[in-house]
């Protein structure tokens, strides 16, 4: 899905040096509004470093990141988040002692920017849209369960839902299906596709599970040594002899 031909996220010639080690080597990519792309590559190729630069956790040695036409390089992670970029790490970050509905409530409250901890004690925000949020994120049947009691896959879905309800326009998902069953992986695929199709949210995913990448049916960026080696559809990437040898371990 490409809702806007102009680049929504632009990463240009990013270099990231750590002493004598170059983690990113003139890394560039474009992502349009409503697009989903998967980034694959061997461990140490710079995938997580790229996410750290986009999210503001690292300032690059050189190069620029632009989001919705504005330069974000050098901004704090908090300012970048407020601009609409939300990141999910490999380990779910939810409030274990709260229910699914309460986790959603906190996320919505934080996104409105109209409430303080003291105002929450006086009754909190309007809860009229919580049922809709829970239904749209396929979490309605779990609304009353504590987050600590959720299966691994549902916890991952909850964390993605928490990013979505903050009105994020770009989601950075780092291995969202790690440790999941096939059924749980399929649920994440459907959730990402729903977020893209219904809300026009762009999604950039780091993933090692090629079954997930195939099911997501989105363009793939192959990283190697801190830069883009190839970009294309799954069929093209999976049939590329150089990629099979370098990444998939195919010696033929």
Sine and cosine of phi, psi and omega as CSV:
sin_phi,cos_phi,sin_psi,cos_psi,sin_omega,cos_omega
0.00,0.00,0.80,-0.59,0.00,-1.00
-0.78,-0.62,0.99,-0.12,-0.10,-1.00
-0.99,0.13,-0.30,0.96,-0.07,-1.00
-0.48,-0.88,0.86,-0.51,-0.07,-1.00
-0.93,0.38,-0.43,0.90,-0.01,-1.00
-0.95,0.32,0.62,-0.79,0.02,-1.00
-0.84,0.54,0.74,-0.67,0.03,-1.00
-1.00,0.02,-0.73,0.68,0.14,-0.99
-0.89,-0.45,0.77,-0.64,0.03,-1.00
-0.80,-0.59,0.86,-0.51,0.08,-1.00
-0.93,-0.37,0.88,-0.48,-0.12,-0.99
-0.83,-0.56,0.90,-0.44,0.18,-0.98
0.79,0.61,0.69,0.73,-0.03,-1.00
-0.97,0.26,0.81,-0.58,0.13,-0.99
-0.91,-0.42,0.73,-0.68,0.05,-1.00
-0.73,-0.68,0.95,-0.32,0.00,-1.00
-0.96,-0.27,0.70,-0.72,0.15,-0.99
-0.88,-0.47,1.00,-0.05,-0.09,-1.00
0.90,0.44,-0.86,-0.51,0.01,-1.00
-1.00,-0.04,0.11,0.99,-0.04,-1.00
-0.97,-0.26,0.79,-0.61,0.05,-1.00
-0.98,-0.19,0.96,-0.28,-0.03,-1.00
-0.99,0.14,-0.58,0.82,0.08,-1.00
-0.80,-0.60,0.73,-0.68,-0.11,-0.99
-0.82,-0.58,1.00,0.04,-0.03,-1.00
0.83,0.56,0.74,0.67,-0.02,-1.00
-0.96,0.30,0.77,-0.64,0.01,-1.00
-0.68,-0.73,0.60,-0.80,0.14,-0.99
-0.33,-0.95,0.35,-0.94,0.07,-1.00
-0.79,-0.61,0.58,-0.82,0.06,-1.00
-0.67,-0.74,0.82,-0.57,0.01,-1.00
-1.00,0.04,0.30,-0.96,0.03,-1.00
-0.86,0.51,0.76,-0.65,0.02,-1.00
0.99,0.14,0.06,1.00,0.03,-1.00
-1.00,0.07,0.46,-0.89,0.16,-0.99
-0.83,-0.55,0.77,-0.64,0.08,-1.00
-0.71,-0.71,0.58,-0.82,0.06,-1.00
-0.96,-0.27,0.68,-0.73,0.10,-0.99
-0.95,-0.30,0.83,-0.55,0.06,-1.00
-0.84,-0.54,0.27,-0.96,0.01,-1.00
0.38,-0.92,0.34,-0.94,-0.03,-1.00
-0.92,0.40,0.35,-0.94,0.08,-1.00
-0.83,0.56,0.69,-0.72,0.02,-1.00
1.00,0.02,0.08,1.00,-0.04,-1.00
-0.99,0.11,-0.13,0.99,0.08,-1.00
0.95,-0.32,0.16,0.99,-0.06,-1.00
-0.88,0.48,-0.80,0.60,-0.02,-1.00
-0.92,0.39,-0.56,0.83,0.06,-1.00
-0.89,0.46,-0.64,0.77,0.06,-1.00
-0.86,0.51,-0.73,0.69,0.04,-1.00
-0.87,0.49,-0.64,0.77,0.02,-1.00
-0.89,0.47,-0.58,0.81,0.03,-1.00
-0.95,0.31,-0.72,0.70,-0.02,-1.00
-0.88,0.48,-0.65,0.76,-0.05,-1.00
-0.99,0.14,-0.12,0.99,0.03,-1.00
1.00,0.01,0.07,1.00,0.03,-1.00
-0.96,0.28,-0.33,0.94,0.09,-1.00
-0.72,-0.69,0.66,-0.75,0.16,-0.99
-1.00,-0.04,0.83,-0.56,-0.05,-1.00
-0.93,0.36,0.38,-0.93,0.08,-1.00
-0.90,0.43,-0.63,0.77,0.09,-1.00
-0.37,-0.93,0.19,-0.98,-0.03,-1.00
0.98,-0.18,0.10,-0.99,-0.09,-1.00
-0.67,-0.74,0.53,-0.85,0.18,-0.98
-0.88,-0.48,0.74,-0.67,0.04,-1.00
-0.85,-0.53,0.69,-0.72,0.04,-1.00
-0.79,-0.62,0.86,-0.51,-0.06,-1.00
0.80,0.61,0.64,0.77,0.09,-1.00
1.00,0.09,-0.06,1.00,-0.02,-1.00
-0.93,-0.36,0.66,-0.75,0.06,-1.00
-0.94,0.35,0.76,-0.66,0.02,-1.00
-0.91,-0.41,-0.10,0.99,-0.01,-1.00
-0.86,0.51,0.79,-0.62,0.01,-1.00
1.00,-0.06,-0.21,0.98,0.05,-1.00
-0.97,0.24,0.43,-0.90,0.03,-1.00
-0.94,0.33,0.40,-0.92,0.07,-1.00
-0.83,0.56,-0.58,0.82,0.00,-1.00
-0.91,0.42,-0.68,0.74,0.01,-1.00
-0.93,0.37,-0.63,0.78,0.02,-1.00
-0.91,0.41,-0.64,0.77,0.06,-1.00
-0.87,0.49,-0.68,0.73,0.00,-1.00
-0.91,0.41,-0.39,0.92,0.05,-1.00
-0.97,0.22,-0.24,0.97,0.08,-1.00
0.88,-0.48,0.27,0.96,0.06,-1.00
-0.96,-0.28,0.86,-0.52,-0.03,-1.00
-0.84,-0.55,0.68,-0.74,-0.08,-1.00
-0.89,-0.46,0.70,-0.71,0.11,-0.99
-0.93,-0.36,0.80,-0.60,0.00,-1.00
-1.00,0.04,0.09,-1.00,-0.04,-1.00
-0.90,0.44,-0.58,0.82,-0.02,-1.00
-0.99,-0.11,0.82,-0.57,-0.02,-1.00
-0.85,0.53,0.68,-0.73,0.03,-1.00
-0.91,-0.41,1.00,0.01,0.03,-1.00
-0.77,-0.64,0.23,-0.97,0.05,-1.00
-1.00,0.04,0.97,-0.23,-0.12,-0.99
-0.89,0.45,-0.53,0.85,-0.09,-1.00
-1.00,0.07,0.04,1.00,0.03,-1.00
-0.93,-0.37,0.38,-0.92,0.04,-1.00
-0.97,0.25,0.19,-0.98,0.06,-1.00
-0.85,0.53,-0.72,0.69,0.00,-1.00
-0.88,0.48,-0.63,0.78,0.01,-1.00
-0.93,0.37,-0.60,0.80,0.09,-1.00
-0.88,0.48,-0.70,0.71,0.03,-1.00
-0.89,0.45,-0.65,0.76,0.00,-1.00
-0.87,0.50,-0.71,0.71,-0.01,-1.00
-0.89,0.45,-0.67,0.74,0.00,-1.00
-0.90,0.43,-0.69,0.73,0.02,-1.00
-0.90,0.43,-0.67,0.74,0.00,-1.00
-0.87,0.49,-0.71,0.70,0.00,-1.00
-0.89,0.45,-0.58,0.81,-0.05,-1.00
-0.95,0.31,-0.50,0.87,-0.04,-1.00
-0.94,0.33,-0.47,0.88,-0.01,-1.00
0.88,0.48,0.31,0.95,0.01,-1.00
-0.95,-0.32,-0.02,1.00,-0.09,-1.00
-0.84,-0.55,0.51,-0.86,0.08,-1.00
-0.88,-0.48,0.21,-0.98,0.08,-1.00
-0.83,0.56,-0.54,0.84,-0.01,-1.00
-0.95,0.31,-0.61,0.79,0.00,-1.00
-0.94,0.35,-0.51,0.86,0.05,-1.00
-0.89,0.46,-0.57,0.82,0.02,-1.00
-0.92,0.38,-0.36,0.93,0.01,-1.00
-1.00,-0.04,0.21,0.98,0.09,-1.00
0.76,-0.65,-0.34,0.94,0.09,-1.00
0.97,0.25,-0.14,-0.99,-0.07,-1.00
-0.99,0.17,0.10,-1.00,0.04,-1.00
-0.91,0.41,0.82,-0.57,-0.04,-1.00
-0.99,-0.11,0.13,0.99,-0.14,-0.99
-0.89,0.45,-0.41,0.91,-0.05,-1.00
-0.98,-0.19,0.10,0.99,-0.04,-1.00
-0.92,0.40,-0.67,0.75,0.00,-1.00
-0.87,0.49,-0.64,0.77,0.02,-1.00
-0.90,0.44,-0.70,0.71,0.02,-1.00
-0.88,0.48,-0.72,0.70,-0.01,-1.00
-0.90,0.45,-0.63,0.78,0.01,-1.00
-0.93,0.37,-0.69,0.73,-0.05,-1.00
-0.93,0.37,-0.46,0.89,0.01,-1.00
-0.99,-0.15,0.21,0.98,0.08,-1.00
0.87,0.49,0.57,0.82,-0.04,-1.00
-0.88,-0.47,0.12,0.99,-0.12,-0.99
-0.85,0.52,-0.65,0.76,-0.05,-1.00
-0.94,0.34,-0.23,0.97,-0.01,-1.00
-0.96,-0.27,0.15,0.99,-0.18,-0.98
-0.82,0.57,-0.58,0.81,-0.06,-1.00
-1.00,-0.09,-0.01,1.00,-0.03,-1.00
-1.00,0.06,0.60,-0.80,0.11,-0.99
-0.91,0.41,0.58,-0.81,0.01,-1.00
-0.86,0.51,-0.54,0.84,0.00,-1.00
-0.92,0.40,-0.31,0.95,-0.04,-1.00
-0.99,-0.10,-0.04,1.00,-0.09,-1.00
-0.98,0.19,0.56,-0.83,0.17,-0.99
-0.88,0.48,0.38,-0.92,-0.07,-1.00
-0.81,0.59,-0.73,0.69,-0.05,-1.00
-0.90,0.44,-0.60,0.80,0.00,-1.00
-0.95,0.33,-0.57,0.82,0.08,-1.00
-0.88,0.48,-0.65,0.76,0.03,-1.00
-0.91,0.42,-0.65,0.76,0.06,-1.00
-0.88,0.47,-0.65,0.76,0.01,-1.00
-0.88,0.47,-0.68,0.74,-0.02,-1.00
-0.91,0.42,-0.63,0.78,0.07,-1.00
-0.89,0.45,-0.66,0.75,0.04,-1.00
-0.87,0.49,-0.62,0.78,0.01,-1.00
-0.90,0.44,-0.55,0.83,0.06,-1.00
-0.95,0.32,-0.66,0.75,-0.07,-1.00
-0.90,0.44,-0.67,0.74,-0.08,-1.00
-0.95,0.30,-0.14,0.99,0.09,-1.00
-1.00,0.08,0.13,0.99,-0.02,-1.00
0.92,0.40,0.47,0.88,0.09,-1.00
-0.89,0.46,0.62,-0.78,0.02,-1.00
-0.98,-0.19,-0.30,0.96,0.04,-1.00
-0.68,-0.73,0.82,-0.57,0.05,-1.00
-0.96,-0.28,0.76,-0.65,0.12,-0.99
-0.96,-0.29,0.94,-0.34,-0.08,-1.00
-0.93,-0.37,0.87,-0.49,-0.05,-1.00
-0.98,-0.20,0.96,-0.26,0.00,-1.00
0.75,0.66,0.88,0.48,-0.08,-1.00
-0.93,0.37,-0.26,0.97,-0.03,-1.00
-0.93,-0.36,0.26,0.97,-0.01,-1.00
-0.86,0.51,0.78,-0.63,0.05,-1.00
0.97,0.24,0.25,0.97,-0.07,-1.00
-0.99,-0.10,0.41,-0.91,0.18,-0.98
-0.97,0.26,0.19,-0.98,0.02,-1.00
-0.88,0.48,-0.65,0.76,0.01,-1.00
-0.90,0.43,-0.67,0.74,0.02,-1.00
-0.92,0.40,-0.62,0.78,0.04,-1.00
-0.89,0.46,-0.68,0.73,0.03,-1.00
-0.87,0.49,-0.62,0.79,0.01,-1.00
-0.90,0.44,-0.63,0.78,0.04,-1.00
-0.92,0.39,-0.65,0.76,0.06,-1.00
-0.83,0.55,-0.76,0.65,-0.02,-1.00
-0.90,0.44,-0.62,0.79,-0.02,-1.00
-0.90,0.43,-0.71,0.71,0.01,-1.00
-0.89,0.46,-0.68,0.73,0.01,-1.00
-0.91,0.42,-0.62,0.79,0.04,-1.00
-0.91,0.42,-0.69,0.72,0.01,-1.00
-0.87,0.48,-0.66,0.75,0.04,-1.00
-0.91,0.40,-0.76,0.65,-0.14,-0.99
-0.95,0.31,-0.64,0.77,-0.08,-1.00
-1.00,0.06,-0.58,0.81,-0.13,-0.99
-0.93,-0.36,-0.18,0.98,-0.02,-1.00
0.94,0.34,0.37,0.93,-0.01,-1.00
-0.98,0.21,0.70,-0.72,0.09,-1.00
-1.00,0.09,0.56,-0.83,-0.05,-1.00
-0.69,-0.72,0.77,-0.64,0.11,-0.99
-0.89,-0.45,0.85,-0.53,-0.15,-0.99
-0.87,-0.50,0.76,-0.65,0.23,-0.97
-1.00,-0.09,0.79,-0.61,-0.04,-1.00
-0.45,-0.89,0.57,-0.82,0.09,-1.00
-0.97,-0.25,-0.36,0.93,-0.06,-1.00
-0.97,0.23,0.97,-0.23,-0.06,-1.00
-0.94,0.35,-0.39,0.92,0.10,-0.99
-0.90,0.43,-0.70,0.72,0.08,-1.00
-0.88,0.48,-0.71,0.70,-0.01,-1.00
-0.86,0.51,-0.67,0.74,0.02,-1.00
-0.90,0.44,-0.70,0.71,-0.04,-1.00
-0.92,0.38,-0.51,0.86,-0.02,-1.00
-0.94,0.35,-0.42,0.91,0.08,-1.00
0.80,0.60,0.75,0.66,0.02,-1.00
-0.84,-0.55,0.31,-0.95,0.06,-1.00
-0.85,0.53,0.52,-0.85,-0.06,-1.00
-0.88,-0.47,0.71,-0.71,0.13,-0.99
-0.95,-0.31,0.86,-0.52,0.03,-1.00
-0.99,-0.15,0.87,-0.49,0.03,-1.00
-0.98,-0.18,0.59,-0.81,0.07,-1.00
-0.49,-0.87,0.80,-0.60,0.05,-1.00
0.80,0.60,0.68,0.73,0.14,-0.99
0.99,0.17,0.21,0.98,-0.02,-1.00
-0.56,-0.83,0.16,-0.99,0.03,-1.00
-0.98,0.17,0.84,-0.54,0.09,-1.00
-1.00,0.05,-0.71,0.71,0.02,-1.00
-0.51,-0.86,0.39,-0.92,0.19,-0.98
-0.64,-0.77,0.74,-0.67,-0.01,-1.00
0.03,-1.00,-0.12,-0.99,0.03,-1.00
-0.98,0.20,0.28,-0.96,-0.09,-1.00
-0.83,0.56,-0.71,0.71,-0.05,-1.00
-0.87,0.49,-0.67,0.74,0.00,-1.00
-0.92,0.38,-0.69,0.72,-0.03,-1.00
-0.92,0.40,-0.70,0.72,-0.07,-1.00
-0.94,0.35,-0.35,0.94,0.01,-1.00
-0.99,-0.13,0.06,1.00,-0.02,-1.00
-0.99,0.14,0.89,-0.46,-0.08,-1.00
-0.88,0.47,-0.62,0.79,-0.02,-1.00
-0.91,0.41,-0.64,0.76,0.00,-1.00
-0.94,0.33,-0.65,0.76,0.03,-1.00
-0.86,0.51,-0.64,0.77,-0.02,-1.00
-0.96,0.27,-0.67,0.74,-0.10,-1.00
-0.99,0.17,-0.59,0.81,-0.12,-0.99
-0.92,-0.39,-0.70,0.71,-0.09,-1.00
-1.00,0.04,-0.10,0.99,0.07,-1.00
0.97,0.22,0.36,0.93,0.01,-1.00
-1.00,0.05,0.86,-0.50,-0.06,-1.00
-1.00,0.03,-0.09,1.00,-0.03,-1.00
-0.97,0.23,0.00,0.00,0.00,0.00
